[in-house]
């Protein structure tokens, strides 16, 4: 992010998603500062690295919001168990057997 980008030339994407082309890092940083935004490395392993001009705080907030939504949509696995003892009555065994059938179906 910003001064942490060490490459001499980077591919820059503007704040509204348009390609600005391959620019020197200093020039891209200057453009981001003029717009009061951050220069964020999106794909640092690409050749040349891809960076985007964006509000980093807003980006982090939206990312956390997406993660929260994804976590809500995950199915929670519940473990159910039935305990039996050696001194259980016949009627109680029937009830537990019916409960086991409900759990398994």
N, C-alpha and C positions, 0 to 999 in steps of 0.2 A: 504494500500500500504506500502511496506517495513516494517518499525518499528511500524506501526500502527496495524499490525496483532498481536493480543494478545494470540491466542491459542497456546498450547504447541506443538501439532502435527497437520500437515496439509497434504492434498493430493496435490502433486506437479506435474504440467504438464510442460514439458520443452519448450524451445523457439520454437522448430520445431514441437511441438504437441505430443511428445511421453510422456507416463506416467512414471514418475520417482518413484512413489510409495508414501507411507506415511512416511514423514520425520519430524524430529524436526524443529521448525520454524527457529532456529538459523542456522542450517545446510543449510536450503533452502535459507536463506538470504545470507549466505556465497557463495553459488553456484551462486546466481544472481549477487552478487558484482564481482565475478571472471569474469563473462561474460560481466560486465559493463551494466547490464540490471536491471529492477525493478521486484520485487515480488508483483503481483497484485492479490487481492482476487476476484475471479470470482464468486464463490457461497459461501458467508460466512455463510449462514444458513444451509448448508449441514453438515453431520456428518461423517468424519471430514471435515472441510472447504476446498474447492477446490481453489488453488492458481496457477497462471501461471507466468512463468518467461518470461517477454516481455519488449519491449521498450515502456514505458507508454506514452511518448510524441507522438510517432508514432501511438499508439493505439487511442489516443484522436483525432489526426488529421484525421485518417481514419474514425472514428465514426462521426465526424463533416461533412466529405465529404459525407458519406452515408445519413446523415440527410438532407443535402442540396439537394441531388438527389431525395430523397423521397418527399421533399417539392416541387420540380419542377414538379414531376409527379402528384401531387394532382390536382384535377379538381377545378378550381375557379368558384364559383357560382356568376353569375351576376344577379342583380335585374333590371328588365326592367319595365317601367311604361308608361302609356299613360294618359295624362291630357286632360280633357274636361272642357269647360266653358259653361255658360248659353247662351252666344251670338255667338255660333259657327255656321258657315254656313253648309248647307246640304252636299255640296261637301267635305268639310273638315271632316265631320263626316264619310263619306264613306272611305276617305283615312285612317283615324284613325282606322276604323273598319278593313280594310284590313291589316294594320300594326299589330293590335291585333291578327288577325288570324295567321299571320306569326310567331308571338311570341309564341302563344299557340301550334302551330303544330311542 
